[in-house]
Amino acid sequence: MGESSRRAFVKTAFASAALAAVWKNLPYLMANPLGLPLGLQLYSVRDVLPKDYEGTLKQLGALGYREVEAAGFFNHTPMQVKQAMDQAGLHCVSAHYSLVQLQPHVDEIIQFGKDLGLEYIVCAAPGLKDASGVKAPSSLAARESMTLDDWRWNADQFNHIGERVHAAGMKFAYHNHTPEFRSENGVMFYDELLRVTDPSKVAMELDCGWAIVAGQKPVDLLTRYSSRITMLHVKDFKITPRSTPYISVRPMHSTFLWRKTRCRRASM
């Protein structure tokens, strides 16, 4: 083989190797355009996950996701969940629970999260200070009726739960929807929630989609609470007409999860 042929062979070999590397990582690049630790909230696949838990996770891993946030474990043990995640190439970063679930079962939930290797336990639904006489205390209507006193009571509960979660080596966070951005006497509930909660015990997972539906600008919230918001939910919504006092919306796509642990600032 002549010198020119050898040089051409080496160039072709390097080009082929580089192309192969790109194609191998293409699904990950497509799923992670910002270079941040991009994940998926498993509520996005809630209909298929109970039917084929392991298979659904493998499909998500094949699409390029590397991190997920749980919204139910469908009677799987921590060992079963961890095995399914490992086989799919996924890391379960956090899990959602309502305050109604957390209060009576906080010890079991903490132990489950510790066995699974969770980094965060997240409360995704607040509770009423006094739910007596309320038919559906977890409904949107009930949450929309919450007062400033209700939210201060929730903040106290979050501090207590956050202390126990922190003692177990994990972090505790709260995930918003729209009621947090209502106000009473000029005080926005979200602001009061962050004022009353202890920064060392309670972080925030900002759902940008729900914040926008509530009339907020996520960038402003991120700027104001840069040290408190550690995770983001990002999704599209379609606002539809509805003959009730509440805005009717539906998610258009999956809920993506970004963690702040490996990035100092994100442009949105």
C-alpha positions in Angstrom: 0.0 0.0 0.0 1.4 3.4 -1.0 1.8 6.4 1.4 -1.1 8.2 -0.1 -3.3 5.1 0.1 -2.3 4.6 3.8 -3.2 8.3 4.6 -6.5 7.9 2.8 -7.2 4.6 4.7 -6.4 6.3 8.1 -8.6 9.3 7.3 -11.5 7.0 6.3 -11.1 4.9 9.4 -11.1 7.9 11.7 -14.2 9.3 9.9 -16.0 6.0 10.1 -15.2 5.7 13.8 -16.4 9.3 14.5 -19.6 8.7 12.5 -20.3 5.4 14.4 -19.9 7.2 17.7 -22.3 9.9 16.7 -24.9 7.4 15.5 -24.5 5.4 18.7 -25.2 8.4 20.8 -27.8 10.0 18.5 -30.9 9.1 20.6 -29.2 10.7 23.7 -28.3 13.8 21.7 -31.8 14.1 20.4 -33.3 13.7 23.9 -30.8 16.1 25.6 -30.4 19.1 23.3 -29.3 21.5 26.1 -26.6 19.3 27.5 -28.3 19.2 30.9 -29.3 16.1 32.9 -32.6 15.6 31.0 -35.1 13.1 32.4 -38.7 12.2 32.1 -41.5 12.3 34.6 -43.0 8.8 34.5 -46.5 10.2 34.9 -46.1 10.8 31.1 -46.3 7.0 30.5 -48.8 6.2 33.4 -51.1 4.3 31.1 -48.6 1.8 29.8 -46.2 1.6 32.7 -48.5 -0.6 34.9 -49.1 -3.0 31.9 -45.4 -3.5 31.1 -43.1 -1.9 33.7 -39.8 -3.3 32.6 -40.5 -3.0 28.8 -41.7 0.6 29.1 -38.5 1.6 31.0 -36.4 -0.1 28.4 -38.1 1.8 25.6 -37.4 5.1 27.4 -33.8 4.1 27.9 -33.5 3.3 24.2 -34.9 6.8 23.4 -31.9 8.3 25.2 -33.3 9.2 28.6 -31.0 8.6 31.5 -32.9 9.9 34.5 -36.6 9.5 35.5 -38.9 10.7 38.2 -41.4 8.2 39.5 -45.1 8.8 40.0 -46.0 5.5 41.6 -44.2 2.1 41.7 -47.2 -0.2 40.9 -46.6 -2.7 43.7 -42.9 -3.2 42.8 -40.3 -3.5 45.6 -37.3 -1.2 45.7 -35.1 -4.1 44.5 -37.5 -4.8 41.6 -37.6 -1.1 40.6 -33.8 -0.8 40.8 -33.3 -3.9 38.7 -35.7 -2.7 36.1 -34.0 0.8 36.0 -30.6 -0.7 35.8 -31.6 -3.0 32.9 -33.0 0.0 31.1 -30.0 2.2 31.7 -32.0 4.6 33.8 -31.5 6.3 37.2 -34.6 7.0 39.3 -33.7 10.4 40.7 -36.9 11.3 42.6 -40.5 10.2 43.3 -43.8 12.1 43.7 -46.2 11.7 46.6 -49.1 13.7 47.9 -49.1 15.1 51.4 -52.1 12.8 52.1 -49.7 9.9 51.3 -46.7 11.3 53.1 -48.2 12.2 56.5 -49.3 8.7 57.6 -46.6 6.7 55.7 -43.5 9.0 55.8 -41.3 6.4 57.5 -42.2 3.7 54.9 -41.8 6.2 52.0 -38.4 7.3 53.3 -37.2 3.7 53.7 -38.4 2.8 50.2 -36.6 5.8 48.7 -33.4 5.1 50.6 -33.4 1.4 49.5 -34.0 2.6 45.9 -31.3 5.2 46.0 -33.5 8.2 45.4 -32.0 11.7 45.7 -35.3 13.5 46.2 -38.7 12.8 47.7 -41.2 15.3 46.2 -44.6 16.4 47.5 -46.7 17.1 44.4 -50.0 17.8 46.1 -50.7 19.9 49.2 -53.3 19.2 51.9 -56.0 21.2 53.7 -55.4 22.2 57.3 -59.0 21.1 58.0 -60.4 18.6 55.4 -63.5 17.8 57.4 -66.6 18.2 55.4 -64.7 18.4 52.1 -65.8 15.7 49.7 -62.7 15.7 47.6 -59.8 17.3 49.5 -57.3 16.4 46.8 -59.3 17.9 43.9 -58.3 21.0 42.0 -61.3 22.8 43.3 -60.3 22.1 46.9 -56.7 23.2 46.3 -58.0 26.4 44.6 -59.9 27.2 47.7 -56.9 27.0 50.0 -56.2 30.0 52.1 -53.0 31.7 53.2 -53.4 29.9 56.6 -53.6 26.5 54.7 -50.4 27.2 52.9 -48.6 28.2 56.0 -49.8 25.0 57.6 -48.4 23.1 54.6 -45.1 24.9 54.9 -44.8 23.7 58.5 -45.6 20.1 57.4 -43.0 20.3 54.7 -40.4 21.5 57.2 -41.1 18.5 59.5 -41.0 16.0 56.6 -38.0 17.6 55.1 -36.1 17.3 58.3 -36.7 13.6 58.4 -35.9 13.1 54.7 -32.7 15.0 55.1 -31.7 12.9 58.2 -32.1 9.8 55.9 -29.6 11.2 53.4 -32.0 12.5 50.8 -33.6 15.8 49.9 -37.2 16.9 50.1 -38.9 19.2 47.5 -42.3 20.6 46.6 -43.8 20.5 43.1 -46.3 23.3 42.1 -49.4 23.3 40.0 -51.5 26.5 39.7 -53.1 27.2 43.1 -49.7 28.2 44.6 -49.8 31.4 42.5 -53.1 32.7 43.8 -53.0 35.5 46.4 -54.6 36.6 49.6 -54.3 40.2 50.9 -51.5 40.9 48.4 -49.5 37.8 49.4 -48.9 35.2 46.7 -49.0 31.7 48.2 -45.9 30.5 46.4 -43.9 33.4 47.9 -45.2 32.7 51.4 -44.4 29.0 50.9 -40.8 29.7 50.2 -40.7 32.3 53.0 -41.9 29.9 55.7 -40.1 26.8 54.6 -36.6 26.1 55.7 -34.1 26.3 52.8 -32.0 23.6 54.3 -35.0 21.2 54.5 -37.2 22.1 51.6 -36.3 22.7 47.9 -38.6 23.5 45.0 -39.3 21.6 41.8 -40.7 24.3 39.5 -43.2 23.2 37.0 -42.8 25.8 34.3 -45.9 24.7 32.3 -48.2 25.0 35.3 -46.6 28.3 36.3 -47.2 29.8 32.9 -50.9 28.6 33.0 -51.2 30.5 36.3 -49.9 33.7 34.6 -46.3 33.5 35.9 -43.0 33.8 34.1 -40.6 30.9 35.0 -37.5 33.0 34.3 -38.6 35.5 36.9 -39.2 32.8 39.4 -35.9 31.2 38.7 -34.2 34.6 39.1 -36.0 35.3 42.3 -35.5 31.9 43.8 -32.3 30.7 42.2 -31.0 29.1 45.4 -34.3 27.3 46.1 -35.3 25.8 42.8 -33.3 22.6 42.2 -35.4 20.8 39.5 -37.6 21.9 36.6 -40.6 20.3 34.9 -41.0 21.5 31.3 -44.0 20.7 29.1 -46.4 22.3 26.7 -50.1 23.1 27.4 -53.1 23.7 25.2 -55.6 26.0 26.8 -59.2 25.1 25.9 -62.5 26.9 26.5 -64.5 25.8 29.6 -67.6 27.2 31.2 -66.2 27.1 34.8 -64.1 29.6 36.8 -61.1 27.4 36.3 -58.8 27.3 33.3 -59.0 24.1 31.3 -55.7 22.9 30.0 -54.2 19.6 28.9 -50.5 18.7 28.4 -49.5 18.4 24.8 -46.3 16.4 25.3 -44.4 14.5 27.9 -43.1 16.2 31.0 -39.3 16.6 30.9 -37.2 16.9 34.0 -34.1 18.9 34.4 -31.9 18.9 37.5 -29.9 21.8 38.6 -27.3 19.6 40.3 -25.0 19.6 37.2 -25.7 23.1 35.8 -25.4 26.5 37.4 -27.7 28.4 35.1 -30.2 27.5 32.4 -31.6 29.7 29.7 -35.3 29.2 29.0 
